Amino acid sequence: MRALQMPEPTATVAGLARAIKIPIVSDVAEATQLLAPPSPSRRRRWPWIAVACVAVLAAAAIPTGIWFVHSRASLHSLAAYPVWGGSLTVRAGDSTYFGDNVTAERVFSDPHNHQPFGLQIDSIRPVVRENTAGADIVVLRCTLRDGGSGPMGGNSAAAHATCIKLVPFHTGRVDLGFRTGNDDIVVAVTPRHRGIVRVAGVNVRYNAGIRHATQHCGARIETITK
């Protein structure tokens, strides 16, 4: 009797494994490699990457912060030119005094606030538009004798009646206000001969707290000497 012979297999074990989705050794090894945790050297790089990102963000934020503070600090604190104006006929050799050249903006926005306004003036100069009278034009600091405004186009006697002190001024701290002892910035005009003097206020560079600016302010002044 002949022994029965089994047919030869038509597929390899690997082929059958793939056909029925049974992972073989090479597939398991590959999956294990993909799921393995990062190496210690790779883990050590992450803190440095985080530090670099923080440094980049800080480098971008610092200039932005400086710009913001500077833009807020540069807001003008003084009333803009012209605060007031006047035209007078004067004699040669006589001085005329014009006050209220540096006035806090809040005088107009909050007229009931009578607190003095502290200001550090770094420089101040009159803006002379015309001077055919050969006039001496100077900036003075008036310390108020009584409450109210400084001299408003008066002569020397009137100015000294208004001011306890009236001295040349270039730089320094002032306390602007309308109370006794407060300061007022005055422009004095002394023509030497016939002619016209026109002064368009003053240019002031100043600091007020964190605010700082160069500003054109003051009175529109005209004197005529015949």
C-alpha positions in Angstrom: 0.0 0.0 0.0 1.4 3.4 -1.0 1.9 6.1 1.7 0.0 9.2 1.2 2.2 12.2 0.3 1.3 15.7 1.7 1.4 18.5 -0.9 4.2 21.0 -0.7 3.3 24.3 1.0 2.5 27.1 -1.4 3.7 29.9 0.8 6.5 30.5 3.2 5.9 31.1 6.9 6.8 34.8 6.5 4.3 35.1 3.6 1.6 33.5 5.7 2.4 35.7 8.7 2.0 38.8 6.5 -1.2 37.5 5.0 -2.9 37.0 8.3 -1.3 40.1 9.9 0.8 38.3 12.4 3.9 40.4 13.1 7.2 38.8 12.5 10.4 39.4 14.3 11.7 42.2 12.0 8.4 44.1 12.2 8.4 43.9 16.0 11.9 45.2 16.2 11.1 48.1 14.0 8.0 49.1 16.0 10.0 48.7 19.2 12.6 51.2 17.8 9.9 53.7 16.9 8.3 53.6 20.4 11.6 53.7 22.3 12.1 56.9 24.5 14.6 59.5 23.2 18.2 59.0 24.0 19.7 60.9 27.0 21.6 63.2 24.6 18.4 64.2 22.8 16.7 64.9 26.2 19.6 67.1 27.2 19.1 69.3 24.2 15.5 70.3 25.1 16.4 72.7 28.0 18.8 74.6 25.7 16.2 74.9 23.0 13.7 76.3 25.6 16.3 78.8 26.8 17.0 79.9 23.3 13.3 80.5 22.6 12.9 82.6 25.8 16.0 84.7 24.8 14.5 85.4 21.4 11.1 86.4 22.9 12.9 88.7 25.5 15.0 90.3 22.7 11.8 91.2 20.9 9.9 92.3 24.0 12.5 94.7 25.4 12.6 97.1 22.5 8.8 97.0 22.3 8.6 97.9 26.0 11.1 100.7 25.7 9.1 102.1 22.7 5.9 102.0 24.7 7.4 103.7 27.8 9.1 106.3 25.6 5.9 107.0 23.7 3.9 107.4 26.9 6.7 109.5 28.5 6.9 111.9 25.6 3.3 113.2 25.9 3.3 117.0 26.2 2.6 118.4 29.7 2.5 122.1 28.8 -0.1 124.3 27.1 0.8 124.8 23.4 1.7 128.1 21.8 0.0 130.6 21.8 -1.4 130.7 25.4 -2.2 134.4 24.9 -1.1 137.4 22.9 -0.6 141.1 23.1 0.7 144.1 21.1 1.9 147.3 22.9 3.5 150.6 21.8 6.5 151.2 24.0 9.3 153.8 24.3 12.9 153.0 23.5 14.8 152.0 26.6 11.7 150.9 28.5 11.3 147.2 29.5 8.0 145.4 29.1 7.3 142.1 30.9 5.2 139.3 29.5 4.4 136.3 31.8 2.5 133.0 31.5 4.9 131.6 29.0 5.2 128.2 30.5 1.8 126.9 31.7 0.7 123.4 32.6 -1.9 122.0 30.2 -4.1 121.0 33.1 -4.8 124.7 33.8 -7.2 124.4 30.9 -8.3 120.8 31.2 -8.8 121.0 35.0 -9.1 124.7 36.0 -10.1 123.9 39.6 -6.7 122.1 40.2 -4.6 124.8 41.8 -1.7 122.6 42.9 1.7 123.7 41.6 3.1 121.9 38.7 6.8 120.8 39.2 9.0 121.0 36.1 12.7 120.5 35.5 13.6 122.9 32.6 16.8 121.8 30.8 16.8 124.7 28.4 14.6 127.6 27.4 14.9 130.3 24.7 12.6 132.9 23.2 11.5 132.4 19.6 12.3 135.8 18.0 10.5 136.3 14.7 11.4 140.0 14.2 13.6 142.5 16.0 14.1 145.7 14.0 14.2 147.7 17.3 17.6 146.2 18.4 15.8 145.0 21.5 17.2 143.0 24.4 15.0 139.9 24.8 15.6 137.8 28.0 13.8 135.0 29.9 13.2 135.7 33.6 11.9 133.7 36.5 9.3 135.4 38.6 8.5 134.2 42.1 4.9 135.4 42.7 4.3 137.8 45.5 0.6 137.2 45.6 -1.8 134.7 44.1 -2.7 135.1 40.5 -0.8 135.5 37.2 2.6 137.0 36.5 3.1 140.3 34.8 1.0 140.7 31.6 2.6 143.4 29.6 3.5 145.7 32.5 6.5 147.9 33.0 9.3 147.4 35.4 7.5 148.8 38.4 4.4 146.6 37.7 6.6 143.5 37.3 8.4 144.0 40.5 5.1 144.6 42.3 3.9 141.2 41.1 7.2 139.3 41.7 9.1 138.9 45.0 12.1 137.9 42.8 12.6 138.5 39.1 15.9 137.0 37.9 17.4 135.7 34.6 16.6 132.1 34.0 18.2 129.4 31.8 17.8 126.1 33.5 16.5 124.6 36.8 13.4 123.4 38.6 10.3 125.5 38.7 7.0 125.1 40.5 4.4 126.6 38.2 1.2 127.9 39.7 -0.9 130.8 40.9 -0.1 130.9 44.6 2.3 133.0 46.6 5.8 131.6 46.1 5.0 129.7 42.9 7.0 130.4 39.7 6.1 132.1 36.4 8.3 132.3 33.3 8.5 135.9 32.0 9.9 137.3 28.7 11.2 140.8 29.0 11.6 143.0 25.9 13.6 146.2 26.0 13.8 148.0 22.6 16.8 150.3 21.9 15.4 152.3 19.0 12.5 152.6 16.6 11.2 149.3 15.2 9.1 146.3 15.8 9.7 143.2 18.0 7.8 140.0 17.5 8.4 137.1 19.8 6.5 133.8 19.2 6.7 132.4 22.7 9.5 130.1 23.9 11.0 126.7 23.1 11.4 124.6 26.2 13.2 121.3 26.8 11.9 119.8 30.1 11.3 116.8 32.3 8.1 116.3 34.3 8.2 113.0 36.2 8.7 110.3 33.5 7.6 112.7 30.8 10.1 114.6 28.7 9.7 116.8 25.7 10.8 119.8 23.7 7.8 122.0 23.3 6.9 125.4 21.7 4.7 127.3 24.1 4.1 130.8 25.6 2.7 134.1 24.5 2.5 135.9 21.1 4.3 139.2 21.9 4.6 142.3 19.8 6.1 145.7 20.7 6.2 148.7 18.5 8.6 151.6 19.2 8.0 154.8 17.2 
